[in-house]
């Protein structure tokens, strides 16, 4: 009983959340392993989201680089076309 009182004091305003989680666990029939798996999956998901953000930024940079290089190719091709007639 003392342990429950300590938990209640520690939780204070978060006690309703604790009760909600407890009831939800009971309703879903979750055990310790299920909870550990859910928490691990959540951490994995956060890690994956971070990697997706990094890859998205990299892809955007590559697209900008591609666009710049395409413009440079167009510029050089135009320059070649303007120089060729002067050579003949």
N, C-alpha and C positions, 0 to 999 in steps of 0.2 A: 504494500500500500504506500509506503514511504517513497518507493521508486516512482509510482504514478503521480504522487504529489510533486516530486521533483520535475518530472516531465511537464506537468501542467504549468509549474512556475517558469520553466525554461521557455515554453512555447508562448505563454501570455496571449498576445493578440492573434497568434497563428494557430491557436487551439482548434478553431472551427475547420481550418484547412486539414489539420491532423485527423480530426474526426471524419471529414469527407474522404480523405485518403484511406483511412481504416475501413470505412463502409464500402468504398469502391473495391478495395482489395478483397474483402469478404464476398461481395457480389460476384466478382470475376473469378473467384477461387484461386487467387494468386498465392504462391508460396515464396519462400526466401529466394529460391533459384530463379523463379520467374521475375521477381523484382530486380535481382542482380542483373539478369539478362536485359530487362527493359532499360535499366540505367546504363549499361554498357552500350546497348544499341543507340541510346540517345547521345552518348559521347561520340560514338562512331559517326552518327549522322551530323553532328556539329563539325567534326573533323572533315567530313566529305563536303559539307557546305562551304567550309573555308577553302578547300582545294578547288571546288567549282568556281568560287570567286577569283582565286588566283589564275586559274586557267582562262576564265572569261577575260580578265585583264590582259593576259598574254595574247589571247586571240585578237582583242581589240588593237593592241600594239602592232601585231603582225598585219592586220588589215590596213592600218594606217601606213605601215612601211610598204606594203604592196601598192597601195594607192600612190604613194610618193614615187615608187620605182616605175609604175605605169606612166605617170606624168613625165618622169625623166626620159623614159623611152620615147614617148610622143614628142618631147622637145627635141631630142637628138635626131629622130626620124625627120622631123620638120627641117632641122638644120641641114641634114644630109640632102634632102630634096632641094633646098635653096642653094646649096653649094654645087650640086651636079650640073645644073644648067650653065653655070658660070665656067665650068671646066671645059665644055665643048666649045 
